Amino acid sequence: MDDIFVARLMSSGVQSVTPDTLVEDAAGRMLEHEIGSLVVVDEDGALKGILTSTDFVEIVAASQPKAETTVARYMTTDVVTTGAQVPIRDVADQMIEHGFHHMPVVDETEGVIGMITTTDLTAYLSNVQTPSPSD
């Protein structure tokens, strides 16, 4: 089997900001482009860092003064779910189609019984796919 190289799977047209970009502006750009990260570059285009949606969790948690806003204001209410016996290919297809990274796993009688993530799928693939030996 031929090796699949990063160039075949990577996204191009990466969105970037500079270190002095306001976090509000960075968040707006991430929402506008529906992406989970921005690369941070200097005026010469040299990579200085990366800002991810996870970083925004820390930003909100550390914000002063604390906002008195409830989760209800921002949560997604039209949640796409899966079942425990659904093939992972189907789940992966749904995640790609909708741009999800997390999908709750539900049972008709027990309700939410778990969560499957793109990290889970990646870990599974890395264990199932044996790399080709290098020559």
C-alpha positions in Angstrom: 0.0 0.0 0.0 1.3 3.4 -0.9 2.1 5.9 1.9 -0.2 8.8 2.2 1.7 12.0 2.8 0.7 15.0 4.8 0.4 17.1 1.7 -2.5 15.0 0.5 -4.5 15.4 3.6 -3.6 18.9 4.9 -5.7 22.0 4.5 -4.1 24.9 2.7 -5.1 28.6 2.9 -4.3 28.8 6.7 -5.8 31.8 8.5 -3.3 33.8 10.5 -3.1 36.7 13.0 -0.3 38.7 14.5 0.7 38.6 18.1 -0.9 42.0 18.7 -4.3 41.0 17.3 -7.1 41.4 19.9 -8.5 38.1 21.1 -12.0 39.3 20.2 -10.9 39.8 16.6 -9.2 36.4 16.6 -12.4 34.7 17.9 -14.4 36.5 15.2 -12.1 35.3 12.5 -12.3 31.7 13.8 -16.1 31.9 13.8 -16.2 33.5 10.4 -14.0 30.9 8.8 -15.4 28.0 10.9 -12.0 26.9 12.0 -10.6 25.7 15.3 -7.2 27.4 15.2 -5.2 30.4 13.9 -1.5 30.5 13.3 0.2 33.5 14.8 2.9 35.1 12.6 5.1 38.1 12.7 5.2 40.9 10.1 7.6 38.7 8.0 5.2 35.7 8.1 7.4 33.7 10.5 5.5 31.4 12.7 5.3 32.6 16.3 2.6 30.4 17.7 -0.9 29.0 17.4 -4.2 30.0 19.0 -6.8 27.3 19.3 -10.4 27.1 20.5 -9.1 25.4 23.6 -7.1 28.5 24.4 -10.4 30.4 24.4 -11.7 28.2 27.2 -8.8 29.4 29.3 -9.4 33.0 28.2 -13.0 32.9 29.3 -12.2 31.1 32.5 -9.6 33.7 33.4 -11.5 36.8 32.3 -12.0 39.6 34.8 -14.6 40.7 35.6 -16.5 37.5 35.3 -19.4 37.6 32.8 -22.7 36.7 34.2 -23.7 34.8 31.1 -25.2 31.3 31.2 -24.4 28.4 29.0 -27.9 28.5 27.5 -26.9 31.6 25.5 -24.2 29.8 23.5 -25.0 26.1 23.6 -26.0 24.2 20.5 -29.5 22.8 21.0 -29.9 20.9 17.7 -27.4 18.2 18.8 -26.5 15.4 16.4 -26.0 12.1 18.3 -25.0 8.6 17.5 -25.6 5.2 19.1 -23.1 2.7 20.6 -23.6 0.2 17.8 -23.2 2.6 14.8 -20.1 1.8 12.6 -17.3 4.3 13.1 -17.2 5.1 9.4 -20.7 6.4 9.6 -19.8 8.5 12.7 -16.7 9.8 10.9 -18.7 10.7 7.8 -21.3 12.6 10.0 -18.5 14.5 11.8 -16.9 15.5 8.5 -20.2 16.5 7.0 -21.2 18.7 9.9 -17.7 19.9 11.0 -18.0 18.3 14.4 -15.2 17.2 16.7 -17.5 15.7 19.4 -20.6 13.6 19.1 -22.6 12.4 22.1 -23.4 8.7 22.2 -27.0 8.1 23.4 -29.1 5.1 24.4 -32.9 5.2 24.1 -33.4 4.1 27.8 -30.2 5.5 29.5 -29.8 8.8 27.7 -26.3 10.0 27.2 -23.8 7.1 27.7 -20.7 8.5 26.2 -18.9 10.8 23.8 -16.9 10.0 20.6 -14.4 12.5 19.3 -12.1 13.0 16.4 -9.3 12.3 18.8 -10.8 8.9 19.5 -11.1 8.2 15.7 -7.5 9.3 15.1 -6.2 7.1 18.0 -8.1 4.2 16.5 -6.7 4.7 13.1 -3.2 5.1 14.4 -3.4 1.7 16.1 -5.2 0.0 13.2 -3.1 1.3 10.3 0.4 -0.1 10.5 2.9 2.3 8.9 4.8 1.0 5.9 8.4 0.2 6.6 10.9 2.7 5.4 13.5 1.6 2.9 
